[in-house]
Amino acid sequence: MKKLLLLLLFIPLGLFAQNYTQYVDPYIGTGGHGHVFLGANVPFGLVQLGPNEKTRGWDWCSGYHYSDSVIVGFGHMHLSGTGVGDLGDVSLLPTLDVNVDSTLFSHNAEYVRPGYYSLLLNSAIHVELTATKRVGFHRYSFPANAKTGNIIMNLKQGIGWDKMTSCGFKQEGPNMVTGFRMSTGWAKNQKVYFAIVFSQPVKILHQNGDSICAFSFDNGNEPIMVKVGISAVSADNACKNIEAELPGWDFNATVDSAEKAWNDELGKIAIKTDNTHARRIFYTSMYHTMIAPSVFGDVNGDYRGADGNVYHGDFINYTTFSLWDTYRAAHPLSTLIHPEMQKDIAKTMLNIFKQQGKLPVWHLMGNETDCMVGNPGIPVLTDIALKGFDVDKNAIFTAVKKSAMLDDRGMNLLKKYGYIPSNLDPTFETVSKGLEYALADGCIAKLAKELGKPEDYKYFSNRSLSYNKYFDKKSGFMRGVTSQGTFRKPFNPFHAVHRQDDYTEGNAWQYTWLVPHDVHGLVKAFGSEKRFVSKLDSLFVVNGDLGSEASPDISGLIGQYAHGNEPSHHIIYMYNYVGQPWKAAPKLRYVMDKLYRDSIDGLCGNEDVGQMSAWYVLSSIGLYQVEPAGGKYIIGSPLFDSAIINVGGGRYFTIHTINNSDTNIYVQKLRLNGKAYDKSYIMYKDIVKGGTLGIVMGPKPSKWGVNMNSRP
């Protein structure tokens, strides 16, 4: 072990200088129901510049699906992995014929890597795209025999629910156009301002109102380049974003800068493995976790707040918070590898609280969508506070407490009855709402305890136990409860009716385990560990009919375990809590090997803004945070020979496996910094100190993690 530690001292410099973008395949998840973004961007950038296809159904939520071959333009803003389509703003389409509104393409003529997208259209126009955080950069090469070229700007066009409500533009000079686009959709009041700068003079050839315009230019020997600055504040700020981030016209240098930005972020975890497929899945997953949250402010510090007003801040403001998904793994991963972002994420969320009166639920472009259930901003914010980041804990406590004490979204019923009665909430899904509120309350209780607030600690601790109200000891399932205190009938634990029953995108089999904040309390509710484990074992083997009206999100099924949707993501790790981590190992390996694939249809469900991929990133290096806040990472079955995590401040935490293979999937013993370590979990504070976790693997279950004092 001493030799190993000495060797690892010399690893980081060499490993972290690699070209990690070569291992990323942005096509993974563009087929099936992955809904991922395809195009050019930089980590956490506001601009995601890529092709827009016609919206043909649910699988076009990102604006692109691999099955399609028709492009309507190249838009500057996209979502990745969501179940609702929006954005696609400020679309440009290079064309030889101004009368077309779309163009055919072939994937054989398409190429993409992080920070760069290229496509040879069927019209023989070569499109190349790259980006900075707030600016999209286009390079169009027209056929040499074309005397003129055209670029159609379409401000009407959007993705999915998006509908333009007003727009306008003005040609400021021969090379510049400025304008705005207001829209409603998932984001009810989205404001986008833009500035477009062309590398050569253009003239308006054709115009359709304020929304569509064809610009024409003389086609010479050089490609025409276009810079598009985006701002939520003003066209002037869009110009400032261009001036600050992209003052010149060196397209190749911009591509190189984008690639460097990706390499810097991807290199925060350096893995060693001979499995080329697993390596590609891992770094593609890392890539997917860094598309959002997105910068939502200008280079001068201006940003649009949740109340629609413009503010100025000394921090980086963010948007695209898919919190119901990402509180589970994406944010716990972020606290490990992006510590520099946490203070600004916390400030963003606190400002949203001040501006709209509650913490974000699902925030998009300055708009609260109220999508999904529970109070998912609470676990994210309390986790940041409890992990010791430089944030105002008292301000955070005020925000989480007030957000948990409102009367909207079923909380009025929770406060009155101690649970949410199934017959009184007109929007249904009361079991899921109640369980999500309970886990958020558990997070508040932890923070109250740390801050020395005994009354608040008592109140929220008690409310965090409200999951017991839904638990039917006789059947062993979480069930809807009426205002009379009786379980709702009829009851079928397999059946699901999307948005019309007691569960959110799931059924009783899947939601019975949504008590990540108090696993031992759930075990107690079952009556014994034996009964708990028996039920947990059954989850992975039972089969039943979900019904024709079930949500399509219930996917990636192993029995009734649904890895394609987030409420199941922590369940396998619950085996560690009852001293049976050896039962988790084969299930974890199965999910990683079978439900994540190195292919276009490589995801078993929506990517969900990085959560699906974050599960893989953490699980493949052997860690997962089950409890939503506090930093307890459960140890699973790592895939790789080693993983070196850059935890910031010049510190590295290395997970090194010995005798690891496809058959040696069971942890035998551990050593933390050279000393024997018998826990089946590790705390955040021990990871971010830096050090080495040595894991000996074997082909058979061991006694590791069995003893009571070894369990989480």
Buried (B, 14 or more C-beta within 10 A) or exposed (E): EEEBBEEBEEBBEEBBEEEBBBBBBBBBBBBBBBBBBBBBBBBBBBBBBBBBBBBEEBBBBBBBBBBBEEBBBBBBBBBBBBBBBBBBBBBBBBBBEBEBBBBEBEBEBBEBBBBBBBBBBEBBBBBBBBBBBBBBBBBBBBEEEEEEBBBBBBBBBBBBBBEBEEBEBEBBEEBBBBBBBBBBBBBBBBBBBBBBBBBBEBEEBEEEEBBBBBBBBEBEEEBBBBBBBBBBBBBBBBBBBBBBBBEEEEBEEBBBBBBEBBBEBBBBBBBBBEBEEBBBBBBBBBBBBBBBBBBBBBBBBBBBBBEEEBBEBEBBBBBBBBBBBBBBBBBBBBBBBBBEBBBBBBBBBBBBBBBBBBBBBBBBBBBBBBBBBBBBBBBBBBBBBBBBBEBBBEBBBEBBBEBBBEEEBBBBBBBEBBBBBBEBBEEBBBBBBBBBBBBBBBBBBBBBBBBEBEEBBEBBBEBBBBBBBBBBEEBBBBBBBBBEEEBBEEBEBBBBBBEEBBBBBBBBBBBBBBBBBBBBBBBEBBEEBEBBBEBBBEBBEBEEEBBEEBBBBBBBBBBBBBBBBBBBBBBBBBBBBBBBBBBBBBBBBBBBBEBBBBBBBBBBBBBBBBBBBBBBBBBBBBBBBBBBBBBBBBBBBBBBBBBBBBBBEEBBBBBBBBEBEEEBBBBBBBBBBEEEBBBBBBBBEBBBEBBBBBBBBBEEBBEBBBEEEBBB
